[in-house]
Amino acid sequence: MKIRCHQSNLLARIEVKHSAGDEWLVSIKSTVTTHHRVRVAKKDIERLAGGRSAEELLQESMRFLLEREPNTSILPSFDLPLIERYFPGYEREILSRLHRVH
């Protein structure tokens, strides 16, 4: 999935791959390529994805982050619900976005 980063107006490609258990590997290819280990529990997928897949939840979550910071500022390893702590309103926004996606 290619997206345009809001702050820098650069294109970025987000690739999501399941690693094991609750862990996912996310690569963001932009001017600099970054790699992130994101943990998301099944209960969080059920709560946040609105019936969408874990991959869709992770892609849209990374898109959300890229609209607010460069990929080089995204933590290399984190639990997905942590985004809400840094960006209040994330959970409400992600639910809204995933319901808009066909």
MOPAC internal coordinates of N, CA, C and O (Angstrom, degrees):
PM7 1SCF
backbone

  N    0.0000 0     0.00 0     0.00 0    0    0    0
  C    1.4476 1     0.00 0     0.00 0    1    0    0
  C    1.5237 1   108.24 1     0.00 0    2    1    0
  O    1.2310 1   120.16 1   -56.22 1    3    2    1
  N    1.3250 1   117.30 1   123.78 1    3    2    1
  C    1.4633 1   121.22 1   175.90 1    5    3    2
  C    1.5150 1   108.58 1   -98.92 1    6    5    3
  O    1.2310 1   121.05 1   -43.11 1    7    6    5
  N    1.3137 1   115.59 1   136.89 1    7    6    5
  C    1.4621 1   120.16 1   177.05 1    9    7    6
  C    1.5236 1   108.46 1  -136.48 1   10    9    7
  O    1.2310 1   121.15 1   -21.72 1   11   10    9
  N    1.3106 1   115.41 1   158.28 1   11   10    9
  C    1.4619 1   120.34 1   176.32 1   13   11   10
  C    1.5148 1   107.58 1   -97.73 1   14   13   11
  O    1.2310 1   120.55 1   -55.53 1   15   14   13
  N    1.3289 1   116.55 1   124.47 1   15   14   13
  C    1.4628 1   121.50 1   179.32 1   17   15   14
  C    1.5192 1   108.70 1   -73.04 1   18   17   15
  O    1.2310 1   120.52 1   -53.02 1   19   18   17
  N    1.3032 1   116.61 1   126.98 1   19   18   17
  C    1.4573 1   123.07 1  -174.37 1   21   19   18
  C    1.5266 1   113.19 1   -59.35 1   22   21   19
  O    1.2310 1   120.20 1   128.19 1   23   22   21
  N    1.3206 1   117.22 1   -51.81 1   23   22   21
  C    1.4624 1   120.20 1  -173.31 1   25   23   22
  C    1.5198 1   112.95 1   -70.60 1   26   25   23
  O    1.2310 1   120.24 1   140.20 1   27   26   25
  N    1.3300 1   117.14 1   -39.80 1   27   26   25
  C    1.4573 1   119.35 1  -173.73 1   29   27   26
  C    1.5209 1   112.80 1  -101.34 1   30   29   27
  O    1.2310 1   120.14 1   169.25 1   31   30   29
  N    1.3444 1   117.34 1   -10.75 1   31   30   29
  C    1.4513 1   122.62 1  -178.01 1   33   31   30
  C    1.5350 1   111.93 1    61.93 1   34   33   31
  O    1.2310 1   120.26 1  -156.72 1   35   34   33
  N    1.3206 1   117.11 1    23.28 1   35   34   33
  C    1.4583 1   122.21 1   177.52 1   37   35   34
  C    1.5104 1   110.07 1   -95.71 1   38   37   35
  O    1.2310 1   120.82 1   -27.14 1   39   38   37
  N    1.3188 1   116.04 1   152.86 1   39   38   37
  C    1.4587 1   119.95 1   173.93 1   41   39   38
  C    1.5107 1   109.77 1   -83.27 1   42   41   39
  O    1.2310 1   120.80 1   -35.14 1   43   42   41
  N    1.3029 1   116.08 1   144.86 1   43   42   41
  C    1.4557 1   120.99 1   176.88 1   45   43   42
  C    1.5242 1   108.02 1  -137.62 1   46   45   43
  O    1.2310 1   120.87 1   -35.32 1   47   46   45
  N    1.3130 1   115.95 1   144.68 1   47   46   45
  C    1.4648 1   121.50 1   175.57 1   49   47   46
  C    1.5194 1   107.41 1  -111.08 1   50   49   47
  O    1.2310 1   121.24 1   -50.28 1   51   50   49
  N    1.3174 1   115.24 1   129.72 1   51   50   49
  C    1.4645 1   121.53 1  -179.38 1   53   51   50
  C    1.5197 1   108.26 1  -108.50 1   54   53   51
  O    1.2310 1   120.63 1   -54.88 1   55   54   53
  N    1.3241 1   116.39 1   125.12 1   55   54   53
  C    1.4527 1   121.56 1   176.38 1   57   55   54
  C    1.5231 1   108.53 1  -120.45 1   58   57   55
  O    1.2310 1   120.88 1   -50.15 1   59   58   57
  N    1.3262 1   115.93 1   129.85 1   59   58   57
  C    1.4572 1   122.29 1  -177.79 1   61   59   58
  C    1.5240 1   109.00 1  -119.64 1   62   61   59
  O    1.2310 1   120.82 1   -52.11 1   63   62   61
  N    1.3254 1   116.04 1   127.89 1   63   62   61
  C    1.4668 1   121.18 1   177.68 1   65   63   62
  C    1.5158 1   109.08 1  -134.28 1   66   65   63
  O    1.2310 1   121.15 1   -41.98 1   67   66   65
  N    1.3301 1   115.40 1   138.02 1   67   66   65
  C    1.4561 1   120.07 1   177.22 1   69   67   66
  C    1.5206 1   108.78 1   -74.06 1   70   69   67
  O    1.2310 1   120.38 1   -45.34 1   71   70   69
  N    1.3173 1   116.88 1   134.66 1   71   70   69
  C    1.4620 1   121.83 1   178.46 1   73   71   70
  C    1.5186 1   108.78 1   -96.80 1   74   73   71
  O    1.2310 1   120.33 1   106.23 1   75   74   73
  N    1.3207 1   116.98 1   -73.77 1   75   74   73
  C    1.4673 1   122.53 1   178.49 1   77   75   74
  C    1.5196 1   108.81 1  -165.14 1   78   77   75
  O    1.2310 1   120.56 1   -35.04 1   79   78   77
  N    1.3116 1   116.53 1   144.96 1   79   78   77
  C    1.4623 1   119.85 1   178.00 1   81   79   78
  C    1.5171 1   111.32 1    56.84 1   82   81   79
  O    1.2310 1   120.83 1    55.59 1   83   82   81
  N    1.3280 1   116.02 1  -124.41 1   83   82   81
  C    1.4652 1   122.16 1  -178.92 1   85   83   82
  C    1.5275 1   112.76 1   -91.01 1   86   85   83
  O    1.2310 1   119.69 1  -175.29 1   87   86   85
  N    1.3225 1   118.19 1     4.71 1   87   86   85
  C    1.4679 1   121.01 1  -173.30 1   89   87   86
  C    1.5289 1   112.29 1  -100.03 1   90   89   87
  O    1.2310 1   121.84 1   -44.45 1   91   90   89
  N    1.3178 1   114.07 1   135.55 1   91   90   89
  C    1.4635 1   123.12 1   179.06 1   93   91   90
  C    1.5136 1   109.14 1  -125.42 1   94   93   91
  O    1.2310 1   120.88 1   -32.17 1   95   94   93
  N    1.3157 1   115.92 1   147.83 1   95   94   93
  C    1.4645 1   122.09 1   176.04 1   97   95   94
  C    1.5190 1   107.77 1  -106.48 1   98   97   95
  O    1.2310 1   120.97 1   -53.79 1   99   98   97
  N    1.3225 1   115.75 1   126.21 1   99   98   97
  C    1.4622 1   120.92 1  -179.60 1  101   99   98
  C    1.5207 1   107.87 1  -121.39 1  102  101   99
  O    1.2310 1   121.13 1   -53.05 1  103  102  101
  N    1.3296 1   115.45 1   126.95 1  103  102  101
  C    1.4672 1   121.34 1   174.86 1  105  103  102
  C    1.5173 1   107.67 1  -111.30 1  106  105  103
  O    1.2310 1   121.11 1   -44.72 1  107  106  105
  N    1.3155 1   115.47 1   135.28 1  107  106  105
  C    1.4561 1   120.97 1   176.41 1  109  107  106
  C    1.5199 1   106.68 1  -120.13 1  110  109  107
  O    1.2310 1   121.54 1   -66.45 1  111  110  109
  N    1.3288 1   114.65 1   113.55 1  111  110  109
  C    1.4587 1   120.61 1  -178.68 1  113  111  110
  C    1.5127 1   108.98 1  -102.15 1  114  113  111
  O    1.2310 1   121.55 1   -65.53 1  115  114  113
  N    1.3194 1   114.64 1   114.47 1  115  114  113
  C    1.4574 1   122.38 1   178.48 1  117  115  114
  C    1.5275 1   106.00 1  -139.81 1  118  117  115
  O    1.2310 1   119.94 1    36.83 1  119  118  117
  N    1.3133 1   117.72 1  -143.17 1  119  118  117
  C    1.4624 1   119.57 1   175.01 1  121  119  118
  C    1.5184 1   109.33 1   -58.03 1  122  121  119
  O    1.2310 1   121.13 1   140.12 1  123  122  121
  N    1.3323 1   115.45 1   -39.88 1  123  122  121
  C    1.4659 1   123.60 1   174.12 1  125  123  122
  C    1.5182 1   106.37 1  -120.48 1  126  125  123
  O    1.2310 1   120.15 1   -43.89 1  127  126  125
  N    1.3268 1   117.32 1   136.11 1  127  126  125
  C    1.4630 1   121.11 1   176.75 1  129  127  126
  C    1.5222 1   108.93 1   -89.46 1  130  129  127
  O    1.2310 1   121.13 1   -47.24 1  131  130  129
  N    1.3320 1   115.45 1   132.76 1  131  130  129
  C    1.4641 1   120.49 1   177.93 1  133  131  130
  C    1.5315 1   109.19 1  -123.88 1  134  133  131
  O    1.2310 1   121.44 1   -24.40 1  135  134  133
  N    1.3269 1   114.85 1   155.60 1  135  134  133
  C    1.4586 1   121.96 1  -179.96 1  137  135  134
  C    1.5247 1   108.57 1  -126.76 1  138  137  135
  O    1.2310 1   121.21 1   -41.71 1  139  138  137
  N    1.3296 1   115.29 1   138.29 1  139  138  137
  C    1.4546 1   120.94 1  -174.68 1  141  139  138
  C    1.5194 1   109.69 1  -136.28 1  142  141  139
  O    1.2310 1   120.87 1   -41.88 1  143  142  141
  N    1.3302 1   115.95 1   138.12 1  143  142  141
  C    1.4658 1   121.72 1   172.89 1  145  143  142
  C    1.5246 1   105.92 1  -102.33 1  146  145  143
  O    1.2310 1   121.41 1   -62.72 1  147  146  145
  N    1.3184 1   114.91 1   117.28 1  147  146  145
  C    1.4580 1   119.88 1  -176.92 1  149  147  146
  C    1.5271 1   108.54 1  -118.75 1  150  149  147
  O    1.2310 1   121.59 1   -52.82 1  151  150  149
  N    1.3062 1   114.55 1   127.18 1  151  150  149
  C    1.4582 1   120.38 1   177.79 1  153  151  150
  C    1.5286 1   108.95 1  -101.77 1  154  153  151
  O    1.2310 1   121.55 1   -49.32 1  155  154  153
  N    1.3314 1   114.64 1   130.68 1  155  154  153
  C    1.4584 1   119.40 1   177.34 1  157  155  154
  C    1.5291 1   107.97 1  -141.76 1  158  157  155
  O    1.2310 1   121.64 1   -61.99 1  159  158  157
  N    1.3194 1   114.47 1   118.01 1  159  158  157
  C    1.4638 1   121.25 1  -178.68 1  161  159  158
  C    1.5293 1   109.78 1   -74.64 1  162  161  159
  O    1.2310 1   121.31 1   -26.20 1  163  162  161
  N    1.3144 1   115.10 1   153.80 1  163  162  161
  C    1.4644 1   121.05 1   179.95 1  165  163  162
  C    1.5296 1   110.88 1   -54.55 1  166  165  163
  O    1.2310 1   120.38 1   140.05 1  167  166  165
  N    1.3287 1   116.89 1   -39.95 1  167  166  165
  C    1.4711 1   120.08 1  -179.55 1  169  167  166
  C    1.5289 1   111.36 1   -63.70 1  170  169  167
  O    1.2310 1   120.35 1   147.40 1  171  170  169
  N    1.3463 1   116.94 1   -32.60 1  171  170  169
  C    1.4615 1   120.09 1   178.05 1  173  171  170
  C    1.5270 1   110.98 1   -74.99 1  174  173  171
  O    1.2310 1   120.32 1   144.87 1  175  174  173
  N    1.3267 1   117.00 1   -35.13 1  175  174  173
  C    1.4660 1   120.15 1   175.45 1  177  175  174
  C    1.5196 1   108.83 1   -62.09 1  178  177  175
  O    1.2310 1   120.64 1   132.69 1  179  178  177
  N    1.3259 1   116.39 1   -47.31 1  179  178  177
  C    1.4612 1   120.87 1  -179.87 1  181  179  178
  C    1.5277 1   111.65 1   -61.71 1  182  181  179
  O    1.2310 1   120.30 1   142.07 1  183  182  181
  N    1.3280 1   117.04 1   -37.93 1  183  182  181
  C    1.4677 1   121.92 1  -177.10 1  185  183  182
  C    1.5261 1   112.40 1   -76.54 1  186  185  183
  O    1.2310 1   120.39 1   142.13 1  187  186  185
  N    1.3423 1   116.86 1   -37.87 1  187  186  185
  C    1.4623 1   120.47 1  -171.75 1  189  187  186
  C    1.5263 1   115.36 1  -101.13 1  190  189  187
  O    1.2310 1   119.94 1   154.32 1  191  190  189
  N    1.3231 1   117.72 1   -25.68 1  191  190  189
  C    1.4687 1   119.63 1  -171.73 1  193  191  190
  C    1.5236 1   113.58 1   -82.99 1  194  193  191
  O    1.2310 1   119.96 1   166.23 1  195  194  193
  N    1.3166 1   117.67 1   -13.77 1  195  194  193
  C    1.4615 1   118.96 1   178.31 1  197  195  194
  C    1.5181 1   113.25 1    57.00 1  198  197  195
  O    1.2310 1   120.51 1  -142.28 1  199  198  197
  N    1.3316 1   116.63 1    37.72 1  199  198  197
  C    1.4563 1   120.89 1   179.58 1  201  199  198
  C    1.5204 1   114.26 1    89.35 1  202  201  199
  O    1.2310 1   120.00 1   175.30 1  203  202  201
  N    1.3137 1   117.60 1    -4.70 1  203  202  201
  C    1.4744 1   121.65 1   177.80 1  205  203  202
  C    1.5247 1   109.10 1   -83.65 1  206  205  203
  O    1.2310 1   120.81 1    -9.27 1  207  206  205
  N    1.3116 1   116.06 1   170.73 1  207  206  205
  C    1.4680 1   121.22 1  -179.10 1  209  207  206
  C    1.5224 1   110.96 1   -77.03 1  210  209  207
  O    1.2310 1   121.42 1   -16.71 1  211  210  209
  N    1.3190 1   114.88 1   163.29 1  211  210  209
  C    1.4678 1   120.68 1   175.29 1  213  211  210
  C    1.5197 1   110.37 1   -60.40 1  214  213  211
  O    1.2310 1   120.26 1   141.13 1  215  214  213
  N    1.3362 1   117.11 1   -38.87 1  215  214  213
  C    1.4657 1   121.17 1   179.15 1  217  215  214
  C    1.5240 1   111.20 1   -60.45 1  218  217  215
  O    1.2310 1   120.68 1   135.87 1  219  218  217
  N    1.3387 1   116.30 1   -44.13 1  219  218  217
  C    1.4679 1   119.76 1   178.96 1  221  219  218
  C    1.5212 1   111.10 1   -64.60 1  222  221  219
  O    1.2310 1   120.69 1   138.94 1  223  222  221
  N    1.3305 1   116.29 1   -41.06 1  223  222  221
  C    1.4594 1   120.82 1   178.04 1  225  223  222
  C    1.5234 1   110.46 1   -60.73 1  226  225  223
  O    1.2310 1   120.41 1   134.02 1  227  226  225
  N    1.3172 1   116.83 1   -45.98 1  227  226  225
  C    1.4618 1   120.24 1  -178.78 1  229  227  226
  C    1.5260 1   111.63 1   -67.82 1  230  229  227
  O    1.2310 1   119.80 1   137.86 1  231  230  229
  N    1.3216 1   117.99 1   -42.14 1  231  230  229
  C    1.4661 1   119.64 1   178.85 1  233  231  230
  C    1.5232 1   111.27 1   -62.14 1  234  233  231
  O    1.2310 1   120.68 1   134.61 1  235  234  233
  N    1.3075 1   116.30 1   -45.39 1  235  234  233
  C    1.4685 1   119.01 1  -178.82 1  237  235  234
  C    1.5223 1   111.13 1   -69.15 1  238  237  235
  O    1.2310 1   120.10 1   146.72 1  239  238  237
  N    1.3235 1   117.41 1   -33.28 1  239  238  237
  C    1.4661 1   121.20 1   177.11 1  241  239  238
  C    1.5236 1   110.65 1   -66.00 1  242  241  239
  O    1.2310 1   120.49 1   139.13 1  243  242  241
  N    1.3233 1   116.67 1   -40.87 1  243  242  241
  C    1.4680 1   119.49 1   178.24 1  245  243  242
  C    1.5286 1   110.58 1   -68.94 1  246  245  243
  O    1.2310 1   121.00 1   142.86 1  247  246  245
  N    1.3097 1   115.70 1   -37.14 1  247  246  245
  C    1.4670 1   119.29 1   175.40 1  249  247  246
  C    1.5280 1   109.91 1   -60.09 1  250  249  247
  O    1.2310 1   120.79 1   135.54 1  251  250  249
  N    1.3330 1   116.09 1   -44.46 1  251  250  249
  C    1.4601 1   122.16 1   176.91 1  253  251  250
  C    1.5330 1   109.87 1   -54.95 1  254  253  251
  O    1.2310 1   120.51 1   132.33 1  255  254  253
  N    1.3385 1   116.63 1   -47.67 1  255  254  253
  C    1.4633 1   120.55 1  -179.57 1  257  255  254
  C    1.5289 1   111.36 1   -63.97 1  258  257  255
  O    1.2310 1   120.40 1   137.59 1  259  258  257
  N    1.3341 1   116.83 1   -42.41 1  259  258  257
  C    1.4685 1   120.42 1  -177.97 1  261  259  258
  C    1.5236 1   112.57 1   -66.00 1  262  261  259
  O    1.2310 1   120.43 1   157.31 1  263  262  261
  N    1.3015 1   116.78 1   -22.69 1  263  262  261
  C    1.4713 1   120.20 1   175.39 1  265  263  262
  C    1.5245 1   111.19 1   -73.80 1  266  265  263
  O    1.2310 1   120.72 1   166.43 1  267  266  265
  N    1.3263 1   116.23 1   -13.57 1  267  266  265
  C    1.4611 1   121.09 1  -175.45 1  269  267  266
  C    1.5217 1   114.53 1  -116.96 1  270  269  267
  O    1.2310 1   120.54 1   160.69 1  271  270  269
  N    1.3249 1   116.57 1   -19.31 1  271  270  269
  C    1.4655 1   120.40 1  -178.60 1  273  271  270
  C    1.5261 1   109.88 1  -158.97 1  274  273  271
  O    1.2310 1   120.36 1   -23.38 1  275  274  273
  N    1.3315 1   116.91 1   156.62 1  275  274  273
  C    1.4683 1   119.06 1   177.38 1  277  275  274
  C    1.5273 1   110.56 1   -69.71 1  278  277  275
  O    1.2310 1   120.85 1   -23.35 1  279  278  277
  N    1.3143 1   115.98 1   156.65 1  279  278  277
  C    1.4687 1   119.49 1  -178.93 1  281  279  278
  C    1.5247 1   112.15 1   -59.75 1  282  281  279
  O    1.2310 1   119.82 1   152.75 1  283  282  281
  N    1.3103 1   117.96 1   -27.25 1  283  282  281
  C    1.4657 1   120.72 1   179.38 1  285  283  282
  C    1.5262 1   112.43 1   -71.27 1  286  285  283
  O    1.2310 1   120.06 1   167.58 1  287  286  285
  N    1.3351 1   117.49 1   -12.42 1  287  286  285
  C    1.4729 1   121.08 1   177.95 1  289  287  286
  C    1.5287 1   112.49 1   -96.25 1  290  289  287
  O    1.2310 1   120.35 1   169.90 1  291  290  289
  N    1.3171 1   116.93 1   -10.10 1  291  290  289
  C    1.4648 1   120.63 1   179.81 1  293  291  290
  C    1.5258 1   108.51 1   -74.89 1  294  293  291
  O    1.2310 1   120.70 1   -45.84 1  295  294  293
  N    1.3222 1   116.27 1   134.16 1  295  294  293
  C    1.4624 1   121.19 1  -178.66 1  297  295  294
  C    1.5308 1   111.01 1   -55.12 1  298  297  295
  O    1.2310 1   119.90 1   -37.51 1  299  298  297
  N    1.3283 1   117.79 1   142.49 1  299  298  297
  C    1.4663 1   120.00 1  -179.57 1  301  299  298
  C    1.5284 1   113.24 1   -71.45 1  302  301  299
  O    1.2310 1   120.22 1   157.70 1  303  302  301
  N    1.3268 1   117.18 1   -22.30 1  303  302  301
  C    1.4592 1   121.31 1  -179.39 1  305  303  302
  C    1.5269 1   108.34 1  -151.07 1  306  305  303
  O    1.2310 1   120.51 1   -52.19 1  307  306  305
  N    1.3455 1   116.63 1   127.81 1  307  306  305
  C    1.4585 1   119.41 1  -179.22 1  309  307  306
  C    1.5226 1   110.99 1  -163.92 1  310  309  307
  O    1.2310 1   121.19 1   -18.30 1  311  310  309
  N    1.3197 1   115.32 1   161.70 1  311  310  309
  C    1.4587 1   122.58 1   172.53 1  313  311  310
  C    1.5251 1   107.12 1   -87.84 1  314  313  311
  O    1.2310 1   120.04 1   -47.39 1  315  314  313
  N    1.3144 1   117.52 1   132.61 1  315  314  313
  C    1.4621 1   121.29 1  -174.32 1  317  315  314
  C    1.5345 1   113.89 1   -51.01 1  318  317  315
  O    1.2310 1   118.66 1   136.85 1  319  318  317
  N    1.3459 1   120.16 1   -43.15 1  319  318  317
  C    1.4623 1   119.28 1  -179.55 1  321  319  318
  C    1.5382 1   114.08 1   -60.88 1  322  321  319
  O    1.2310 1   119.86 1   164.86 1  323  322  321
  N    1.3194 1   117.88 1   -15.14 1  323  322  321
  C    1.4658 1   121.22 1   178.76 1  325  323  322
  C    1.5333 1   111.57 1   -62.72 1  326  325  323
  O    1.2310 1   120.11 1   154.82 1  327  326  325
  N    1.3138 1   117.39 1   -25.18 1  327  326  325
  C    1.4698 1   120.61 1  -179.89 1  329  327  326
  C    1.5271 1   110.77 1   -54.74 1  330  329  327
  O    1.2310 1   120.46 1   140.45 1  331  330  329
  N    1.3323 1   116.73 1   -39.55 1  331  330  329
  C    1.4686 1   120.89 1  -179.00 1  333  331  330
  C    1.5246 1   111.54 1   -59.62 1  334  333  331
  O    1.2310 1   120.16 1   146.94 1  335  334  333
  N    1.3145 1   117.30 1   -33.06 1  335  334  333
  C    1.4705 1   120.97 1  -179.88 1  337  335  334
  C    1.5288 1   111.43 1   -67.41 1  338  337  335
  O    1.2310 1   120.76 1   140.78 1  339  338  337
  N    1.3203 1   116.16 1   -39.22 1  339  338  337
  C    1.4666 1   120.79 1   179.87 1  341  339  338
  C    1.5332 1   112.30 1   -82.97 1  342  341  339
  O    1.2310 1   120.88 1   147.56 1  343  342  341
  N    1.3278 1   115.92 1   -32.44 1  343  342  341
  C    1.4629 1   121.48 1  -177.23 1  345  343  342
  C    1.5307 1   109.34 1  -131.56 1  346  345  343
  O    1.2310 1   120.34 1   -96.81 1  347  346  345
  N    1.3412 1   116.95 1    83.19 1  347  346  345
  C    1.4662 1   119.96 1   178.82 1  349  347  346
  C    1.5340 1   110.29 1   -54.09 1  350  349  347
  O    1.2310 1   120.93 1   -42.53 1  351  350  349
  N    1.3085 1   115.82 1   137.47 1  351  350  349
  C    1.4580 1   120.74 1  -177.85 1  353  351  350
  C    1.5213 1   112.74 1    99.90 1  354  353  351
  O    1.2310 1   120.46 1   172.01 1  355  354  353
  N    1.3376 1   116.73 1    -7.99 1  355  354  353
  C    1.4728 1   120.67 1   179.82 1  357  355  354
  C    1.5255 1   111.45 1   -54.92 1  358  357  355
  O    1.2310 1   120.27 1   129.86 1  359  358  357
  N    1.3289 1   117.09 1   -50.14 1  359  358  357
  C    1.4610 1   119.98 1  -174.07 1  361  359  358
  C    1.5240 1   111.19 1   -61.84 1  362  361  359
  O    1.2310 1   119.96 1   136.86 1  363  362  361
  N    1.2990 1   117.67 1   -43.14 1  363  362  361
  C    1.4673 1   121.98 1   177.97 1  365  363  362
  C    1.5365 1   110.07 1   -63.07 1  366  365  363
  O    1.2310 1   120.91 1   135.85 1  367  366  365
  N    1.3249 1   115.86 1   -44.15 1  367  366  365
  C    1.4680 1   121.29 1  -179.13 1  369  367  366
  C    1.5245 1   111.89 1   -65.70 1  370  369  367
  O    1.2310 1   120.22 1   137.29 1  371  370  369
  N    1.3276 1   117.19 1   -42.71 1  371  370  369
  C    1.4685 1   120.05 1  -176.99 1  373  371  370
  C    1.5243 1   110.10 1   -67.06 1  374  373  371
  O    1.2310 1   120.03 1   141.02 1  375  374  373
  N    1.3225 1   117.55 1   -38.98 1  375  374  373
  C    1.4598 1   120.57 1   176.27 1  377  375  374
  C    1.5338 1   110.63 1   -61.57 1  378  377  375
  O    1.2310 1   120.60 1   136.89 1  379  378  377
  N    1.3084 1   116.47 1   -43.11 1  379  378  377
  C    1.4531 1   121.27 1   179.21 1  381  379  378
  C    1.5264 1   110.93 1   -63.23 1  382  381  379
  O    1.2310 1   120.17 1   134.00 1  383  382  381
  N    1.3248 1   117.27 1   -46.00 1  383  382  381
  C    1.4645 1   121.55 1  -179.36 1  385  383  382
  C    1.5214 1   111.89 1   -62.17 1  386  385  383
  O    1.2310 1   120.66 1   135.64 1  387  386  385
  N    1.3048 1   116.34 1   -44.36 1  387  386  385
  C    1.4676 1   119.24 1  -176.63 1  389  387  386
  C    1.5125 1   111.87 1   -71.41 1  390  389  387
  O    1.2310 1   119.94 1   154.50 1  391  390  389
  N    1.3127 1   117.72 1   -25.50 1  391  390  389
  C    1.4682 1   119.85 1   175.14 1  393  391  390
  C    1.5160 1   111.35 1   -76.42 1  394  393  391
  O    1.2310 1   119.88 1   154.15 1  395  394  393
  N    1.3502 1   117.83 1   -25.85 1  395  394  393
  C    1.4691 1   121.71 1   178.42 1  397  395  394
  C    1.5224 1   111.52 1   -77.45 1  398  397  395
  O    1.2310 1   120.49 1   148.96 1  399  398  397
  N    1.3381 1   116.67 1   -31.04 1  399  398  397
  C    1.4699 1   120.94 1  -179.67 1  401  399  398
  C    1.5166 1   107.91 1   -66.70 1  402  401  399
  O    1.2310 1   120.67 1   -45.05 1  403  402  401
  N    1.3335 1   116.33 1   134.95 1  403  402  401
  C    1.4725 1   119.60 1  -177.71 1  405  403  402
  C    1.4714 1   110.54 1   -67.31 1  406  405  403
  O    1.2310 1   120.10 1   180.00 1  407  406  405

